[in-house]
């Protein structure tokens, strides 16, 4: 295990009121608005190393549970990850009447497949993750998310997600894109060819939900994706969830469907019997599609 104490990313500083003791803080590298940045107090560095693709770290935080960081950007904390993973998974899976085969692109932490596996109709889950080391790190250090990898319904592919869907046709009921931001290798997942290939990879009544940034910070990204998505899919919509440790505290999803409407067709009876939920409710399902005035016209 190596421990990065560079002040650029992870630095020691005196904690006010703590006498001469020092505290370790992680500073997210994204300066997201008005010169703001998130800092989190760390109790321990559980792992920190570089894979073939990126820098990976898992921290034990003071108050937020365990925390996954990739390339010095916060991916999740145990404190609030349910708000993200439950909403990216249950909105499409409760809209589709009988999801049997599901693909998750990205999501190497396991949180999305954990939620997918709560649906009894699901018989097969494919996870396509570029970096095998993310899966290894989360299985070793964040079992609260990664337990689904042991389920026999799950098959993991360590491949490029864009290439993976391009090579498949009429396979999936639901595709969930649990991606990083549109920088570096993640850029292709926010472009028209990828959305067109996902359309082909779906069954005739399939649907897609993708991570699609914050209405506070990335309206141009959202508008750009919506403009080409509505030319490919008969039905699209945008919804969001509240995740305090993400920039702006808000993250959203683009919902693209070949047939079903996430507001008209979702099954509230199935929602009522889901177990071990911390965030999702049928009421939140509906409300999440109601955008504030400043975001009107994005989709």
VOPAVEX-409626 format. One line per 3 residues: for each residue y negated, x negated, z of C-alpha. Coordinates in pm, 1 decimal. Layout:
BEGIN
Y,X,Z | ...
% end
This chain:
BEGIN
0.0,0.0,0.0 | -347.6,-127.5,-83.5 | -666.3,0.0,71.5
-989.4,3.3,-129.0 | -1289.0,-50.9,99.0 | -1543.1,-96.8,-180.7
-1863.0,89.6,-92.3 | -1872.7,222.5,-448.3 | -1581.3,458.6,-379.8
-1429.1,424.1,-32.7 | -1650.1,262.3,230.7 | -1672.0,198.5,601.0
-1986.8,303.8,779.3 | -2094.9,363.3,1136.5 | -2043.1,720.0,1249.2
-2364.4,840.1,1422.6 | -2308.9,902.2,1789.9 | -1982.8,711.8,1797.7
-2113.8,391.3,1950.3 | -1977.8,86.5,1773.9 | -1671.8,257.4,1620.9
-1637.7,277.4,1244.6 | -1513.5,568.4,1034.3 | -1362.0,556.2,688.7
-1518.2,795.1,437.9 | -1419.5,877.0,80.8 | -1710.1,937.3,-157.7
-1624.2,1136.7,-468.9 | -1761.9,955.3,-772.9 | -1887.4,1276.1,-939.1
-2257.8,1324.5,-869.8 | -2250.5,1690.4,-954.5 | -2605.4,1823.6,-919.6
-2945.1,1725.1,-781.8 | -2817.3,1390.4,-658.9 | -2543.5,1548.0,-444.3
-2200.4,1402.5,-377.4 | -1909.3,1506.8,-155.1 | -1794.3,1275.3,125.1
-1477.8,1330.1,327.7 | -1381.2,1151.8,649.9 | -1043.0,981.5,620.9
-793.2,908.9,899.5 | -544.4,712.3,691.2 | -476.7,590.3,337.9
-119.7,701.7,264.3 | -104.6,541.8,-79.5 | -349.6,382.4,-318.9
-246.8,212.9,-643.1 | -294.9,215.4,-1018.3 | -42.3,371.0,-1254.9
-31.4,311.4,-1631.3 | -291.4,584.7,-1674.5 | -514.9,606.5,-1368.1
-589.6,514.0,-1008.1 | -397.1,730.4,-760.1 | -470.5,779.0,-390.5
-345.8,1014.1,-120.5 | -545.3,1029.7,203.3 | -488.0,1188.0,540.7
-827.8,1342.0,612.5 | -987.8,1421.1,945.6 | -1006.7,1800.0,897.2
-887.4,1890.9,545.7 | -521.4,1789.9,557.0 | -390.7,1561.0,286.8
-601.4,1490.1,-17.8 | -511.5,1378.0,-371.7 | -763.6,1163.4,-558.5
-729.5,1046.1,-919.6 | -970.9,788.5,-1059.0 | -1185.1,842.6,-749.8
-1227.2,1215.7,-819.5 | -1100.0,1478.6,-577.3 | -808.8,1674.9,-721.7
-717.9,1881.5,-414.7 | -703.3,1905.1,-39.0 | -446.6,2098.7,160.7
-737.6,2280.0,325.8 | -841.6,2480.4,18.4 | -588.2,2417.2,-260.9
-445.2,2770.3,-230.6 | -769.1,2916.4,-364.5 | -711.4,2723.4,-685.4
-334.7,2733.9,-730.0 | -287.2,3098.9,-635.9 | -557.8,3215.3,-874.1
-452.5,3002.3,-1170.8 | -93.0,3126.0,-1137.2 | -89.9,3483.4,-1009.5
-357.0,3629.4,-1237.0 | -151.2,3571.8,-1555.5 | 190.2,3618.3,-1393.7
93.2,3957.2,-1251.0 | -65.1,4061.0,-1580.6 | 238.3,3983.0,-1795.4
498.0,4257.5,-1725.3 | 795.8,4021.9,-1704.9 | 724.3,3647.8,-1716.8
1054.9,3468.7,-1765.8 | 966.7,3128.6,-1915.4 | 653.1,2951.2,-1796.1
493.7,2621.9,-1896.5 | 255.7,2430.2,-1668.9 | 58.3,2151.5,-1836.4
-73.8,1896.5,-1588.9 | -26.2,2008.9,-1232.0 | 173.3,1705.4,-1124.8
90.6,1780.6,-760.8 | 328.5,2079.2,-779.0 | 90.2,2344.5,-647.1
95.5,2560.0,-959.4 | 473.2,2557.2,-995.2 | 505.3,2641.7,-625.5
312.6,2962.2,-696.4 | 492.8,3037.1,-1024.2 | 827.9,3022.3,-845.4
725.4,3307.1,-614.5 | 779.1,3550.2,-903.9 | 1141.9,3671.9,-913.1
1140.2,3735.8,-1288.3 | 1077.8,3366.6,-1363.3 | 1396.2,3195.6,-1478.8
1259.9,2867.7,-1615.5 | 951.0,2658.5,-1545.1 | 860.1,2359.5,-1759.2
608.3,2113.2,-1618.6 | 450.6,1874.4,-1869.6 | 270.2,1595.7,-1685.0
146.4,1278.3,-1849.2 | 169.1,1055.8,-1542.1 | 501.5,1043.3,-1357.6
336.2,854.3,-1072.1 | 129.7,1161.1,-975.4 | 450.9,1356.8,-921.4
605.8,1069.6,-723.3 | 300.3,1031.0,-500.3 | 280.2,1402.5,-424.0
652.6,1437.7,-360.8 | 630.7,1150.1,-114.6 | 306.4,1242.7,61.0
213.9,1609.7,-0.5 | 537.3,1809.0,37.4 | 339.1,2125.6,111.3
262.0,2134.7,-261.9 | 551.3,1945.1,-417.3 | 848.2,2135.7,-273.2
894.9,2330.8,-597.9 | 1017.7,2023.0,-780.6 | 1353.8,2067.2,-607.3
1401.2,2416.9,-747.8 | 1673.0,2423.3,-1018.5 | 1452.2,2643.7,-1238.5
1204.0,2356.4,-1281.0 | 1231.9,2098.4,-1558.5 | 977.5,1816.5,-1577.8
864.5,1646.0,-1899.0 | 654.8,1330.4,-1877.1 | 468.4,1372.5,-2202.9
127.4,1436.5,-2353.1 | 58.2,1809.2,-2308.3 | -120.1,1858.6,-2640.4
168.2,1704.3,-2832.6 | 420.3,1899.2,-2625.4 | 287.0,2243.6,-2720.9
235.6,2140.1,-3081.8 | 611.3,2087.1,-3114.1 | 710.4,2431.4,-2977.8
697.1,2780.6,-3123.0 | 745.5,3124.0,-2958.3 | 891.0,2976.7,-2637.9
673.1,3079.9,-2342.3 | 562.9,3401.6,-2177.8 | 285.7,3225.0,-1987.0
120.7,2883.9,-2024.4 | -88.2,2748.8,-1735.8 | -310.2,2447.3,-1804.6
-377.4,2282.2,-1468.7 | -587.3,2002.5,-1613.7 | -845.7,1749.6,-1508.3
-1204.0,1761.1,-1638.0 | -1283.0,1717.0,-2011.6 | -1322.5,1340.4,-1989.2
-1093.2,1071.2,-2124.6 | -742.0,1197.2,-2213.5 | -832.5,1543.2,-2080.0
-1084.5,1611.2,-2356.9 | -822.0,1731.7,-2604.5 | -723.7,2012.7,-2366.5
-1067.4,2170.8,-2414.2 | -1060.3,2170.7,-2794.4 | -972.6,2430.4,-3058.4
-652.3,2268.6,-3198.7 | -491.1,2271.3,-2854.3 | -570.4,2640.0,-2801.0
-432.0,2721.2,-3146.3 | -111.7,2529.0,-3071.5 | -70.3,2713.4,-2742.0
-101.1,3043.5,-2928.9 | 190.1,2936.3,-3147.9 | 393.8,2818.2,-2848.4
366.6,3163.1,-2686.2 | 599.4,3454.6,-2743.4 | 442.3,3748.4,-2926.1
304.5,3898.5,-2603.2 | 235.7,3573.0,-2418.4 | -78.5,3458.4,-2242.0
-256.8,3140.5,-2139.5 | -476.3,3048.4,-1843.3 | -661.8,2716.2,-1845.9
-876.7,2534.3,-1594.6 | -1225.5,2576.7,-1740.0 | -1484.5,2421.6,-1510.5
-1772.9,2560.6,-1303.4 | -2021.0,2832.8,-1398.8 | -2284.0,2639.9,-1201.7
-2239.5,2305.8,-1374.4 | -2055.8,2341.6,-1705.7 | -2180.6,2651.0,-1886.4
-2193.0,2471.0,-2221.1 | -1827.0,2370.3,-2185.5 | -1727.9,2726.2,-2097.3
-1930.1,2877.5,-2382.4 | -1782.0,2630.0,-2630.4 | -1424.4,2709.5,-2530.3
-1491.0,3084.2,-2533.5 | -1643.3,3068.9,-2883.7 | -1329.8,2931.0,-3047.0
-1078.5,3100.0,-2811.6 | -1199.5,3447.3,-2909.7 | -1130.7,3359.3,-3272.9
-766.7,3275.4,-3187.3 | -666.6,3525.5,-2917.1 | -709.6,3905.5,-2927.7
-818.6,3912.9,-2561.7 | -1007.3,3653.6,-2358.8 | -1184.0,3655.1,-2025.5
-1325.9,3413.2,-1771.3 | -1274.4,3430.7,-1395.6 | -1339.4,3201.1,-1102.1
-1238.1,3106.3,-751.7 | -1404.1,2940.7,-452.8 | -1288.7,2589.5,-362.1
-1527.1,2419.0,-115.2 | -1418.2,2062.1,-191.1 | -1482.5,2092.1,-567.6
-1827.1,2019.7,-713.2 | -2044.3,2331.5,-660.9 | -1762.0,2496.3,-463.1
-1661.4,2701.7,-767.6 | -1399.6,2645.2,-1038.1 | -1311.1,2882.7,-1320.6
-1036.0,2968.9,-1566.2 | -1022.5,3087.4,-1925.3 | -768.8,3367.4,-1967.6
-642.8,3408.0,-2326.0 | -387.0,3672.8,-2414.2 | -199.7,3786.3,-2721.9
-159.6,4140.0,-2584.2 | -221.2,4211.9,-2216.0 | -553.2,4264.4,-2040.5
-582.7,4093.7,-1697.4 | -783.4,4385.2,-1556.9 | -609.1,4682.5,-1717.4
-250.5,4559.4,-1716.7 | -195.5,4363.7,-1398.1 | 75.2,4496.9,-1167.6
-62.9,4563.8,-820.7 | 277.9,4668.7,-686.3 | 421.8,4325.2,-763.9
114.9,4165.2,-610.4 | 170.1,4352.7,-284.1 | 516.9,4203.9,-231.6
429.6,3839.6,-300.2 | 482.7,3626.8,7.7 | 312.2,3324.3,164.2
-28.5,3384.6,6.2 | -345.7,3246.4,160.8 | -609.5,3349.8,-94.3
-503.6,3585.0,-374.3 | -536.9,3963.0,-334.8 | -547.7,4239.6,-596.1
-909.3,4298.6,-497.9 | -995.3,3933.8,-564.6 | -804.3,3952.0,-895.0
-1046.2,4220.1,-1015.0 | -1359.4,4074.9,-859.1 | -1301.1,3726.0,-998.2
-1387.2,3847.0,-1349.3 | -1730.1,3974.5,-1237.5 | -1973.4,3694.0,-1321.4
-2320.0,3644.9,-1170.4 | -2624.8,3732.6,-1379.2 | -2692.9,3373.2,-1483.0
-2342.5,3349.6,-1635.6 | -2361.5,3670.3,-1839.2 | -2291.6,3610.7,-2206.6
-2076.3,3300.6,-2155.2 | -1763.1,3477.6,-2279.4
% end
